[in-house]
Amino acid sequence: MSSVSEDIKQMQAQIQQYGSVTQFGIRVQVINGPGLQEGSTGSITVKSGGVVEGNGATYNAGWEIGNWGDTLTFTKR
């Protein structure tokens, strides 16, 4: 069973390997938890204390746990 922390580790591994995670034209080079879990969704927000940075901006991230590659979204903070 996947968890928010496992998903974040996978995102960080992708950044380490490829230099970024890109979704819907937003390229993010930094993803650091902690994240929050609400039901089957995970998030990294100001509330969680996490950091998501790229394209010269800071973002919130949200995704379906265990399926972040297809469901990850970024919104500017």
C-alpha positions in Angstrom: 0.0 0.0 0.0 1.4 3.4 -1.0 1.6 6.3 1.3 2.2 10.0 1.0 5.8 9.7 2.1 6.5 6.9 -0.3 5.0 8.9 -3.2 7.2 11.9 -2.2 10.3 9.7 -2.2 9.4 8.5 -5.7 8.9 12.1 -6.9 12.3 13.1 -5.4 13.9 10.1 -7.1 12.5 11.2 -10.5 13.9 14.7 -9.9 17.3 13.3 -9.0 17.3 11.2 -12.2 15.7 13.6 -14.7 16.2 17.0 -13.1 12.5 17.8 -12.6 8.9 16.6 -12.5 6.8 18.2 -15.2 3.0 18.2 -15.3 0.7 20.3 -17.5 3.7 22.6 -18.5 4.8 23.2 -14.9 8.4 22.1 -14.3 9.3 21.5 -10.6 12.9 20.9 -9.5 12.3 20.7 -5.7 9.8 18.6 -3.8 10.2 18.2 -0.1 7.7 16.9 2.4 6.1 16.5 4.7 2.8 15.9 3.0 -0.7 15.4 4.2 -3.1 12.6 3.5 -6.9 13.1 3.2 -8.6 9.9 2.2 -7.0 8.7 -1.0 -5.3 12.0 -1.9 -1.9 13.4 -0.8 -0.8 17.0 -0.8 2.2 19.2 -0.1 1.0 22.7 1.0 1.9 25.5 3.4 -0.3 23.7 6.0 1.8 20.5 5.6 5.1 22.4 5.9 6.3 21.1 2.6 8.1 22.8 -0.3 7.4 22.5 -4.0 9.5 24.9 -6.2 10.1 25.4 -9.9 9.8 27.9 -12.8 10.8 30.6 -10.3 7.6 30.0 -8.2 6.4 28.1 -5.2 3.5 25.6 -5.6 1.1 23.4 -3.7 1.0 19.9 -5.0 -1.9 17.4 -4.9 -2.2 13.8 -6.2 -4.0 10.4 -5.8 -1.9 8.3 -3.5 -0.1 5.5 -5.4 -0.9 7.2 -8.8 1.0 10.5 -8.6 2.5 10.1 -12.1 -1.0 10.4 -13.7 -2.8 12.7 -11.2 -0.2 15.1 -9.8 -1.2 18.8 -10.1 0.5 22.0 -9.1 -1.1 25.3 -8.1 0.8 28.5 -7.4 0.9 29.5 -3.7 
